[in-house]
Amino acid sequence: MRGTVRDEHMHQAMRPPANHFGLSFHHLGLGVPAPQAAFRYLEALGYTVGNAVFDPLQRVNLAMRHHVVMPDVEVIWPGDAPSPLDRLLRKNGSMIYHVCYEAASPEAAVAAMEDAGVEFTQVSPPQPALLFGGREVSFYSLADIGLIELLRAPG
């Protein structure tokens, strides 16, 4: 039996679009001056508690929150020493300030963005992230887009 035009359209809609950078969405980064209100809000939305650490390389506290159908959220708040987050919070207050993508090869993803003409500046070179079991993270500021974090995929 032949499918209808609608059936074919539905089938095409279910296929993921081409991803030229080899990136998979991982989480949103929510910067806050203190975490309690964010934790209460996310809990009320049905989020569950994930890993939490103080990261001395980034000089911030980090706590993951997970949800069955909504995006994971990394709650980030200042530690005792100055960090890049301090300036963002002073200027903008609490806000989602980065999108994290996972990549099997962050180097290949960066090269693909360069090849595609994406304008960006590396904000932070690759470094191990305690929250993610020592996997490397790096940050990039994309012109007219914002801050992204690249997390090396496991394996």
Order of alpha helices (4+ residues) and beta strands (2+ residues): alpha-beta-alpha-beta-beta-beta-alpha-beta-alpha-beta-beta-beta
